[in-house]
Amino acid sequence: MEHPSAHDPERQRRHRFILVWMLGTALWIAAMLIAEATIRPAPTFYVMGPLVFCVPTLGFVVGYLMFWRLR
C-alpha cells in the first residue's frame, strides 16, 4: 500500500533540495579540509571558519528562498 503523499511533487522537490544541499555541503567541507592540509602556512581558524560555515549556510538560505518563492 502506497503512502498518499508518495507522489507529491512539492515534497519530492523539498527532499531533493535537502539531499543536494547535504551532498554539496559534504563536498565543500572536504574541499576546505584538503585546502587547509595543502596550504602552507596553514590558514587560521578566522579564515577557514567562515568559509566552512558560511558558504553552506548561504547555500541553504538561498536554496530555501528559491524553493519558497517557487511555491
C-alpha positions in Angstrom: 0.0 0.0 0.0 1.4 3.4 -1.1 1.6 6.4 1.2 -0.9 9.1 0.0 1.9 11.7 -0.3 4.3 9.5 -2.1 3.8 11.2 -5.4 3.5 14.8 -4.0 5.8 16.8 -6.3 6.4 19.6 -3.8 7.5 17.1 -1.2 9.8 15.4 -3.7 11.4 18.7 -4.6 11.9 19.6 -1.0 13.6 16.2 -0.3 15.7 16.6 -3.5 16.8 20.0 -2.4 17.9 18.7 1.1 19.8 15.8 -0.5 21.6 18.1 -3.0 22.4 20.6 -0.2 23.8 17.9 2.1 26.0 16.5 -0.7 27.2 19.9 -1.7 28.0 20.7 2.0 29.9 17.5 2.4 31.9 18.1 -0.8 32.6 21.8 0.3 33.9 20.7 3.7 36.0 18.0 2.1 37.5 20.6 -0.3 38.2 23.0 2.6 39.9 20.3 4.6 42.1 19.4 1.6 42.9 23.1 1.0 43.8 23.5 4.7 46.1 20.5 4.5 47.9 21.7 1.4 48.3 25.4 2.1 51.5 26.3 4.0 51.5 28.1 6.4 48.1 26.6 7.4 45.2 29.2 7.3 43.9 30.2 10.7 40.5 29.4 12.1 39.5 33.0 11.4 40.0 32.4 7.7 38.7 28.8 7.5 35.8 29.0 10.0 33.7 31.5 8.0 34.4 29.6 4.7 33.4 26.2 6.2 30.3 27.5 8.0 29.0 30.5 5.9 29.1 29.0 2.4 26.9 26.0 3.2 24.6 28.2 5.3 24.3 30.8 2.5 23.6 28.0 0.0 20.8 26.7 2.2 19.3 30.1 2.7 19.4 30.9 -1.0 18.0 27.5 -2.0 15.3 27.7 0.6 14.2 31.2 -0.5 14.1 30.0 -4.1 12.1 26.9 -3.1 9.8 29.0 -1.0 9.3 31.6 -3.8 8.5 28.9 -6.4 5.7 27.5 -4.3 
